[in-house]
Amino acid sequence: MRTPLIAGNWKMNLLRDEARSLSEAIAATAKEADGVEVLLCPPFPLLDTVRRTIDAGPVALGAQNVHNEPSGAFTGEVSAAMLADTGCEYVIVGHSERRQYFGETDATVRHKANAALEAGLTPIICVGETLDEREDGSTPKVVERQISGALERLKPEDVRRIVIAYEPVWAIGTGKTATPETAQEVHALIRGWLKREYGGAIADTIRILYGGSMKPANAEELLAERDIDGGLVGGASLKADDFSAIIRAAL
Ligand code: 13P
């Protein structure tokens, strides 16, 4: 079956000392959480600090963004090979904050996912509707467009390696969580789409994470849903106790 994945997206937060103590605490929790995969996604300058702290333990390292080109004159950008070389196994692509503030489109997300896969990284592809889209009933259409846009032209053997994160934009950083039923409905829709496109064997392998105000108080009921295979946690991943409680909720 699918191993639950609990990922912390630190976004643009923390300095080195804070990163060190937070990742030490999470490494200790992860050691006691056999059967749950734990992932930390700090900002670029903290990747090496976190890598040294979690060294040889069960916690995996990921980045929050990547450029789609392998190298060249792209001032300020970071390639997938650089991330792999720094010890990353994962990279988040297409987060709604990247789509909203940095103009990323489904095509950008596809190119980034492709670059990640080519460098041996697992892309965590984020999708999710805005409040307006939810209210006018277009959630299924929006989510399917984002998934098909991101996966179009990927080889089935590559699709098998991806992780998807469903993050309703209205639930991110707002304290409003999707109910387990609402989240499960969209997760099932995503898995159904994957099944139609790639078959049951691949669809059943892919982990679909929920993100959007996940916290200790709601993690267990969300993670109990059949198609919710973990969480992509923002705010609560910055607090050792809260993130540890979410990891334990996945056990
Ligand atoms: P919050 O958990 O702070 O709502 O953020 C979710 C998120 O965007 C994770 O990528």
Boltz pocket constraint, residues with backbone or C-beta under 6 A from the ligand:
constraints:
  - pocket:
      binder: B
      contacts: [[A, 9], [A, 95], [A, 167], [A, 171], [A, 172], [A, 173], [A, 174], [A, 175], [A, 211], [A, 212], [A, 213], [A, 214], [A, 232], [A, 233], [A, 234], [A, 235], [A, 236]]
      max_distance: 6.0
